[in-house]
Amino acid sequence: MSLSPPHASLDASPWVRRWSHLVPSGANVLDVACGSGRHLRWFAERGCRVTGVDRDAAALAPLAAIGEVVVADIENSPWPFEARRFDAVVVTNYLWRALLPKLVEALADRGVLIYETFAEGNASVGKPSNPDFLLRHGELLRVAADLRVVAYEDGVLDTPERFVQRLVAVREPADAAAPARYPL
């Protein structure tokens, strides 16, 4: 019996659903390597303005009715959002280490980073197994060093079994008068 990869359905990731309450209606949301747009749809249904980027033009075509779509090879071309800031950046099942600083830079003040992807150990249960595409222990925490980490997990999930790291972090303004509250 073959199990579908966790991103094969059009349902939003449980991690993204769990933390999407931190992204207000009307927010500008960037979905990186969005594929079929499951998270674009999720946030658009919640009243957000959505932008998706992926290199697969065919996958992006039907998403143009939902929001802005950008066809770009973000691994081999310049980052297409250099001057833009987003209220949320969402990344699932994707890792290109050279982009990690760009993702953090793309956050506006009070912007939310929601990230979930495969981690070291995944080679023992399936694909991806290439270490280039598996987060190292604590890597997302290091990426978010200048952000307020709201949630972080590093472990094994089942159905299908996979090793993941996932993080939710917020760019707090330097001049914030009082600490923000992030409901869990």
N, C-alpha and C positions, 0 to 999 in steps of 0.2 A: 504494500500500500504506500502510495506516495503522498506526502504531506505538502500542502501549498506553503510557499514562503509567507511570512507574516504580513507582507505588504501586498499580497496578491488580491485581496478583496478590496472593495471600495469603502469599507468601514474605516473610520479614523482609528488610529492606534489608541488603545486604552490609556496609555501614558499621556498622549495629546489631549484626549477627552478629559482626563482627570484634571489637567492643569489649565485648560482653556478658559476657566473662569477668571484667570488673571489677565486675560486679553479682553478689553471692553469692546462692546459693539461700536462700530465706526472706526476701529483701529485699522492701521495699515499693516498687513501681514505678508511676509515673504516666505514662500515655501520653496526650499532649495532642493534641487533634483526631484521635482514634484511628480514625475511620472504621470500616472493616470489622474492625479489631482485629488486624491481622497481627502487630504487636509485642506486644499483650496476649497473644496465643497463644504467641508465641515465649518470652516470659519466664515465663508460667504453666507451659509445658512444662519449664522449668528450675527449677521449684519456688518461684518468686516469688509473692508476693501482689500482684495487679495491680488497678489502678484505671484506667479509661479515661474520658475526657471528650470529648464531641462534642455538637453541636446536633442531629444526626440520630438521633432516637429509634428509627426503624426499623432503622438500621444497628446501634445499640447493643443492641437487644432480644435477639438470639441470644448476645450476649457476657455476659449476666448469669449464665450457667452457668459462666463462666470466672473471673469476679471481679466487683468492684464497678464499676458503670457509673453515670455521672452525665450526665444530659441537661442541657446548659447552653449558652447562647449566650455564650461567653467573650469575645466582642468587644463586646457591648452590655449585658452584665449584670455584676454583681460577680463577682470571682474566687471560685469555690466552695471553695477550699482554703486560705483565709486563715490558719487556725490549724494547718494540717497540714504535716508535713515528710516527705519521701520519700527513700528510699535511692538512687533513680534517677528522673530525669525524662527522658523520651524524646520528641523532636519530630522528625517528618520531613515534608517537603513542606508546611510550614505556617509562615506568618510573620504575626504581629500584633505590631508593635513595642511597643505599650503594655503587652503582657504580658511582655516580656523580663525586666524586673526581678522580676516575680512568680515566674517560672520559677526564677531563681537563688535567690530567698528560700525557695522550696519545698524546697530541698535540705537534708537533714540533714547533720550532720558526717560526712565521708567519703562523702557523696552524690555520685553520678555524673550529670553532664549529658551526654546523647548527643543531638546536634542535627545535622540535615542538611536543607538546603532549597535552593531555587533562588537564584541570585545574579545580580548585574549581568552583562549580556552575554547572558542567556537569550533576550531579545527577538529576537536575531539568528538563533535556531534554532527558536523556537516559543513556546508558552505555558507558564507565565505570562509576560506581557510588560509588565504594569503595574509600574512601579518601586516602587509601594507593597508589592508582594509579592516583591521581589527584594532580597536582602541586598546592602548596599554593601560595597566592598572593605574587608576587615578588621573588619566589623561584629561578627561573633561573637567575635572576640578582645576587642573593647571590652566586650561584654556579660559576658565571663568574666574581666574584669580582676582581680576579687578571688578567683578560683578558681585552682587549679593546672591549667594546660593540659597535657594528656597527648598530645593529637594534634589537628592542625588541617590542613585542606586547603582550597584555593580554586582551582578550575580547571574543566576541561571533562571530562565523562564521555560515553561513547557508548552506544548501544543502549538507549534512544534518546538522541540527542545532547542534552546539557543542561549549563548552567553551574551549579555548585553550590559551596556552602561547607559544610563539616562540621567539627564540633568535638567533642572529648571533654574534659571538665574535671571536677575533683573539688574539693569543698569540704573543705579540710583544717582540722582543728580548730586554733584559735590556740594551744592548749596542748600540741600534739604534741611529744613528747620527741625523736623521731627522724623523719627524713624517711620517708614511706611509699614503697613500691616499687610501680610500676605496670608490669607486664609488657607489652611491646609485641607 
